[in-house]
Amino acid sequence: MLETVRRRARPYLADAPPAHDWHHVERVETLAETLIDRHPDTVDERTVRLAVLLHDIGREREDRGKIDDHAQWGAREAATILEEVGAGPDTIDAVTHCIRSHRYSNAIEPETLEAKLVSDADNLDALGAVGIARVFAHGGAVGSPIFDSETPPAEDTTTVGKTQYNHIHAKILDLPDRMYTDAGAALAETRVQFVREYITQFDHERRGEQ
């Protein structure tokens, strides 16, 4: 079933920009496997992997303004896909909950261990060196400036940041506090330290100090 779902999911991201393309899904899948291996409790690995494969099938549609919430839309679409490939009601419910609750800006909290692992894996891919690359890839795709001295992070009242630099402060640095598992928190701390070091270097360079 996993490989069938993989084949069904990939075309949804065929035209997705780099920050949320199929390579992102593959990285999240690898991170999820790492978290499963490091978690002391029993995990329904199939639920996690199915949810990871399907979690962003609506993202490209949201980016184009066709839908408002890729997590909600994606959960409904995923339910259809899973039903067509023979998944049972319990599996469908478990996977779609993971998808609905993975989104950073949703008010839906993950209620199962599997959903928490999917959320952590997805958020981890937004941290560290890869996370920084994704910030600037997404910013370039939507045309936001890298940095604007007239809009420092402390004065930026938007939820996601008016610039790519501000987005790092508004969202990325907050991600370690959003981890649900100890394994996720440990990886997040390592990755966010790299982000902090990057910001320090960025600030030196923008001021012409280095």
C-alpha positions in Angstrom: 0.0 0.0 0.0 2.8 2.4 0.8 4.3 2.3 -2.7 0.9 2.7 -4.3 0.1 5.7 -2.2 3.6 7.1 -3.0 2.8 6.9 -6.7 -0.6 8.5 -6.1 0.8 11.3 -4.0 3.8 12.4 -6.0 1.9 14.0 -9.0 0.1 16.4 -6.6 3.5 18.1 -6.1 4.7 17.9 -9.6 4.6 21.7 -10.1 5.3 22.6 -6.5 8.0 25.2 -5.7 11.2 24.0 -4.1 10.2 24.8 -0.5 7.3 22.3 -0.6 8.2 19.9 -3.4 8.5 16.1 -3.4 12.1 16.4 -2.1 10.6 18.0 1.1 8.3 14.9 1.5 11.2 12.6 1.1 13.2 14.5 3.8 10.2 14.4 6.1 9.9 10.7 5.6 13.5 10.2 6.5 13.1 12.4 9.6 10.0 10.5 10.6 11.9 7.2 10.4 14.7 8.7 12.6 12.1 9.8 15.2 10.4 6.4 15.1 13.7 4.7 15.7 14.5 7.0 18.7 11.1 6.9 20.3 10.7 4.5 23.2 7.1 3.6 22.7 5.4 1.5 20.0 4.5 3.5 17.0 2.1 2.6 14.1 4.8 3.2 11.5 2.5 2.6 8.5 0.2 5.4 9.7 3.1 7.8 10.1 4.5 7.0 6.6 1.2 7.2 4.9 0.5 10.6 6.5 3.9 11.9 5.5 3.5 10.9 1.9 0.1 12.6 1.8 0.6 15.6 4.2 1.3 18.2 1.5 -0.8 17.0 -1.5 -2.8 20.2 -1.2 0.1 22.6 -0.6 0.6 23.6 -4.3 -3.1 24.4 -4.6 -2.9 26.6 -1.5 0.1 28.4 -2.9 -1.8 29.2 -6.1 -4.7 30.5 -4.1 -7.1 27.7 -5.1 -7.8 26.5 -1.6 -7.5 28.2 1.8 -6.1 25.4 3.9 -3.9 22.6 2.4 -4.1 20.5 5.5 -7.9 20.3 5.6 -8.2 19.9 1.8 -5.3 17.4 1.8 -7.0 15.3 4.6 -10.2 15.0 2.5 -8.3 14.1 -0.6 -6.1 11.7 1.3 -9.2 9.9 2.6 -10.4 9.4 -1.0 -7.0 8.0 -2.0 -6.7 5.7 0.9 -10.2 4.4 0.4 -9.5 3.7 -3.2 -6.3 1.7 -2.4 -8.2 -0.4 0.2 -7.3 1.2 3.5 -9.8 0.6 6.4 -11.7 3.2 8.3 -9.4 3.2 11.3 -6.3 3.7 9.1 -8.1 6.5 7.2 -9.1 8.3 10.4 -5.6 8.0 11.9 -3.8 9.3 8.8 -6.2 12.1 8.1 -5.9 13.3 11.7 -2.1 13.4 11.2 -2.6 15.5 8.0 -5.1 17.9 9.6 -2.9 18.6 12.6 0.5 18.9 10.9 0.1 22.5 9.8 2.0 25.1 11.8 -0.8 27.7 11.6 -3.7 25.4 12.3 -5.3 25.4 15.8 -5.6 21.6 15.6 -3.4 19.8 18.1 -2.1 16.4 17.3 -3.8 13.9 19.6 -2.0 10.7 18.8 1.7 9.8 19.0 1.7 9.2 15.2 0.3 12.7 14.6 2.9 14.2 16.9 5.7 12.4 15.1 4.5 13.6 11.7 4.3 17.2 13.0 7.7 17.0 14.5 9.3 15.6 11.3 7.6 18.3 9.2 8.8 21.1 11.5 12.3 19.7 11.7 12.6 20.1 7.9 12.0 23.8 8.5 15.0 24.1 10.8 18.8 23.9 10.3 20.6 24.4 7.0 17.8 22.9 5.0 15.2 25.1 6.8 17.2 28.2 6.0 17.4 27.2 2.3 13.7 26.6 2.3 13.0 30.0 3.7 14.8 31.7 0.9 13.5 29.4 -1.7 9.9 30.2 -0.6 10.7 33.9 -0.3 12.1 34.0 -3.8 9.1 32.2 -5.2 6.6 34.6 -3.7 8.8 37.7 -4.3 9.4 38.8 -0.7 12.6 40.7 0.1 15.5 39.0 1.8 15.9 41.9 4.3 14.5 45.4 4.9 16.3 47.7 7.3 13.1 49.7 7.6 11.1 46.7 8.9 13.1 45.1 11.7 11.7 41.9 13.2 10.8 43.7 16.5 8.5 46.1 14.6 7.0 43.5 12.2 3.5 42.7 13.3 2.7 40.1 10.7 2.4 36.5 11.7 4.9 35.2 9.2 7.2 38.2 8.6 7.3 40.7 5.8 10.8 39.7 4.8 12.6 36.3 4.6 14.9 37.4 7.5 11.9 38.4 9.5 10.2 35.0 8.8 13.1 33.3 10.4 12.5 35.3 13.6 8.7 35.1 13.4 8.4 31.4 12.7 11.6 29.3 12.4 13.1 30.2 15.8 9.8 29.3 17.5 9.8 25.7 16.1 11.7 24.0 19.0 9.0 25.0 21.4 6.4 23.3 19.1 8.0 19.8 19.3 5.8 17.1 20.8 8.4 14.4 21.3 11.7 14.2 23.2 13.4 12.8 20.1 12.0 15.7 18.0 13.1 18.3 20.6 16.6 16.9 20.7 17.0 17.2 16.9 15.4 20.6 16.9 17.8 22.1 19.5 20.8 21.1 17.3 19.2 22.5 14.2 18.0 25.8 15.8 21.5 26.4 17.1 22.7 26.4 13.5 20.0 28.9 12.6 21.0 31.2 15.5 24.6 31.1 14.3 23.5 31.9 10.8 21.5 34.9 12.0 24.6 36.2 13.9 26.7 35.9 10.7 24.0 37.5 8.6 23.8 40.5 11.0 27.6 41.0 10.9 27.5 40.9 7.1 24.5 43.2 6.6 26.2 45.8 8.8 29.4 45.4 6.8 31.4 44.1 9.8 32.7 41.0 8.2 
